Amino acid sequence: MATVAVPASQATNPQEVGTVVAYGSAPLSPATSRGTATPRSSMAATPLHVQFRPDTPPVSLPHFVPAASQHQHTEPPCDLILTPISPESVKRYDRELKRTDGKDAPSDIIEPLTKKFNHPLEESQYGWCRRQHPEGAMFFEHVASRTYTDMDIGSENTCRTLKEIMRILATRLRELGSVQATDEELVLEHISDNQWGYYFASHAERKVFWVHRYCMPSQSVDGISSRAQQGHEIESYFWTHVELFPKKLPKGSIRILKDHLAQAIIDNITSTESLSPYNTETMKKIQETLGNAKEDDLDDLCAHNEKGIVWAVARLLSHLYHARFIHFHGELTPRLSAGQTLKPMSGVANSRLFKIITVLLFGRPEAALAQLKAVSVDGIVVLATWEKYVQTSVIKWKDNADLCRMAVNYNLAFMAVPSVVRAISDNAATTSAAAQHWTLAQLLSTCSTILLSGSLVSNFLLRELYSEGKARDVTWATQFIANQRVNDGFFLRDLERLAILSSLPLTWIIWGVMLLALSFACWIFESTFVLSYRATVAVLLVFSGSIALLNAGLWYGLHRPAHAGAWRAARNANLVRLQCNWDALRTNVAEAVARRLNAESSGMRRRRRRSMEQGEAGTELPWVGHGRRPPTRSGTAPATFNTASH
């Protein structure tokens, strides 16, 4: 998002957004489609500048928006900063609710013949009119300049600020050789202090545009192919604008939506990996709802302030065009199935602990990990695919729970057999032989019961994780999977924890049934192997503790608290600092060793040079050796040293 200080026109840093894309919301509610709850995907781009169209007659500026040559009698209230924004940045659903103090509350007495109940902000002396959104929100429209805002226009200072912003933007439009056409609308959003955001929306082109450079926030959609692909997201922005400020629909909008729905329904029915954002039943309900809506009736509905159909059509088209953008619709390499990735494989291998656990759990974690990656390919979570995955998993876990309860009943019945209860003990002095020794059949049956209990616990945890409502909450799924991808632990990374937990209910049952079969075999063949009471308790404690720790550890890893990010950052900083200290220590040791070797080498060279100089002078140094003479240089007679003459 570029920030422009008036009257400058250069852009600055782009806006930072999330890394995971979600589209398609289950209930048509703001919680799943508006604000930060549903991050939108986009790519860095140049703004789409407005060019003067000969078929669009220019309109005169409103009386309070003077031309560039005129002088404004009222000075700007402050230094303004104008920032190009997208319709997604309108924080209507994220604003803090403020309670009124009751000073302006009307009287409880209703006068006779009172038939009209107008809002105090119904009309403003500055030309603003109050409008009501179908969801209940209140916004304001300046009819003369076709400008919308959510700001409270009851303050004179706010009206003067809005007036100055419109004057600046109108001047900027003229500098670019264009004017605001009759089908183009302006939206102003207060960001902070003197910073305001804006964008224009064109109903003729079904696009939004700006008068300064705009950098579309980049998410996980990499490798944008063409401007046409960016145009899908810009058109999605336009429909989001109509959703926020419903006044009218471009001609043919309902026909376009019905065509989208028909194609998506047939694709869902005939394909198992459809990219449709909703399931077939939901789209049929939408089709039935819009079945009686006609293009000719929209103008009459909007004239009577009945804009629910306008809002609904705009919201659905916003989702559908956003889906076209993230799936590279109309490009050379489009995504044609739900599990198809458009990113090059990173080749990141699974952790060693995950590979070991996969072997112990009969390969089920690997299969569960593949399913999780398929429903979140390229960081994109499709509502229909996610809903199908959750529903299938819940049904499977219910079946596993039924099998588990049956196996537990078999274990308890087996433990009640008299020949199994009777323990083998040679200690006749004890009052209870069963309290002193357990047979192998008893121990295996108890371990089987513990495993089956662990399967039930894992089943309960997973059903709590995917509780009712989360199957249709694609926003929660997007954020949850994104957190798992960045929330690496010491031994497991990415989606490995969730994959292991998803495979535990079935694999615990398999292990439990295997141990139950072994206990039957030991009982049938009358094994005489016995364990002492302490050994039995130790085995059971270790066995049950391992299962409990695995379930608890995986659950904690999936729901790591908010401060875990700071803790992980501190841990990484400590590791970097430790690595730096280790590198510095290695460097210091290497330098010390190098200095020592250089010193010894220099000493050896000096001694060799001195020896050569003395040898050339005819003087032989005293030889200190073990009874051996020093070697004689070739061509030179050995010098003699007669000690007797002295």
WOTA-V224993 format. One record per backbone hydrogen bond with DSSP energy under -0.5 kcal/mol. CO is the residue of the C=O (numbers start at 1). NH is the residue of the N-H. If there is no record, write none. Layout:
<<CO/NH> <CO/NH>>
This chain:
<<2/84> <3/5> <4/6> <4/82> <5/8> <9/213> <21/381> <23/383> <27/29> <29/32> <30/33> <30/34> <34/37> <35/38> <37/39> <39/22> <42/219> <47/49> <52/54> <53/56> <55/57> <62/65> <64/66> <67/70> <73/75> <78/80> <80/6> <81/196> <82/4> <83/198> <86/89> <87/90> <89/91> <90/92> <91/94> <91/95> <102/105> <108/110> <109/111> <111/114> <113/115> <116/118> <119/122> <122/130> <124/127> <127/143> <128/124> <129/141> <131/139> <133/136> <137/133> <139/131> <140/149> <141/129> <141/143> <142/146> <142/147> <146/186> <147/142> <148/188> <149/140> <151/153> <152/155> <155/159> <156/160> <157/161> <158/162> <159/163> <160/164> <161/165> <162/166> <163/167> <164/168> <165/169> <166/170> <167/171> <168/172> <169/173> <170/174> <171/175> <172/176> <173/178> <174/177> <179/181> <181/184> <183/203> <185/201> <186/148> <187/199> <188/150> <189/197> <192/195> <194/81> <194/196> <195/191> <195/192> <196/83> <197/189> <198/85> <199/187> <200/209> <201/185> <201/203> <202/206> <202/207> <207/202> <209/200> <214/216> <220/222> <226/230> <227/231> <228/232> <229/232> <229/233> <230/234> <231/235> <232/236> <233/237> <234/238> <235/239> <236/240> <237/241> <238/242> <239/243> <240/244> <241/245> <248/247> <250/253> <252/256> <253/257> <254/258> <255/259> <256/260> <257/261> <258/262> <259/263> <260/264> <261/265> <262/266> <263/267> <264/268> <265/269> <266/270> <267/271> <273/338> <279/283> <280/284> <281/285> <282/286> <283/287> <284/288> <285/289> <286/290> <288/291> <290/293> <294/297> <294/298> <295/298> <295/299> <296/300> <297/301> <298/302> <299/303> <300/304> <301/306> <302/305> <305/307> <307/311> <308/312> <309/313> <310/314> <311/315> <312/316> <313/317> <314/318> <315/319> <316/320> <317/321> <318/322> <319/323> <320/324> <321/325> <322/326> <323/327> <324/329> <325/328> <327/335> <328/331> <331/334> <334/336> <337/340> <347/349> <351/355> <352/356> <353/357> <354/358> <355/359> <356/360> <357/361> <358/363> <359/362> <361/364> <363/367> <364/368> <365/369> <366/370> <367/371> <368/372> <369/373> <370/374> <371/375> <372/376> <374/377> <375/382> <376/379> <377/380> <379/21> <380/382> <381/23> <382/386> <383/387> <384/388> <385/389> <386/390> <387/391> <388/392> <389/393> <390/394> <391/395> <392/396> <393/397> <394/398> <395/399> <396/400> <397/401> <398/402> <399/403> <400/404> <401/405> <402/406> <403/407> <404/408> <405/409> <406/410> <407/411> <408/412> <409/413> <410/414> <411/415> <412/416> <414/417> <417/420> <417/421> <418/422> <423/425> <426/428> <427/430> <433/436> <433/437> <436/533> <438/531> <439/443> <440/444> <441/445> <442/446> <443/447> <444/448> <445/449> <446/450> <447/451> <448/452> <449/453> <450/454> <451/455> <452/456> <453/457> <454/458> <455/459> <456/460> <457/461> <458/462> <459/463> <460/464> <461/465> <462/466> <464/467> <467/470> <467/471> <469/472> <470/473> <472/26> <472/474> <473/477> <474/478> <475/479> <476/480> <477/481> <478/482> <479/483> <480/484> <481/485> <482/486> <483/487> <486/488> <492/489> <493/496> <495/499> <496/500> <497/501> <498/502> <499/503> <500/503> <500/504> <501/504> <501/505> <503/507> <504/508> <505/509> <506/510> <507/511> <508/512> <509/513> <510/514> <511/515> <512/516> <513/517> <514/518> <515/519> <516/520> <517/521> <518/522> <519/523> <520/524> <521/525> <522/527> <523/526> <529/440> <531/438> <532/536> <533/537> <534/538> <535/539> <536/540> <537/541> <538/542> <539/543> <540/544> <541/545> <542/546> <543/547> <544/548> <545/549> <546/550> <547/551> <548/552> <549/553> <550/554> <551/555> <552/556> <553/557> <554/558> <555/559> <557/560> <561/564> <562/565> <563/567> <564/568> <565/569> <566/570> <567/571> <568/572> <569/573> <570/574> <571/575> <572/576> <573/577> <574/578> <575/579> <576/580> <577/581> <578/582> <579/583> <580/584> <581/585> <582/586> <583/587> <584/588> <585/589> <586/590> <587/591> <588/592> <589/593> <590/594> <591/595> <592/596> <593/597> <594/598> <595/599> <596/600> <597/601> <598/602> <599/603> <600/604> <601/605> <602/606> <603/607> <604/608> <605/609> <606/610> <607/611> <608/612> <609/613> <610/614> <611/615> <612/616> <613/617> <614/619> <615/618> <618/620> <619/621> <622/624> <623/625> <625/627> <633/636> <641/643> <643/646>>
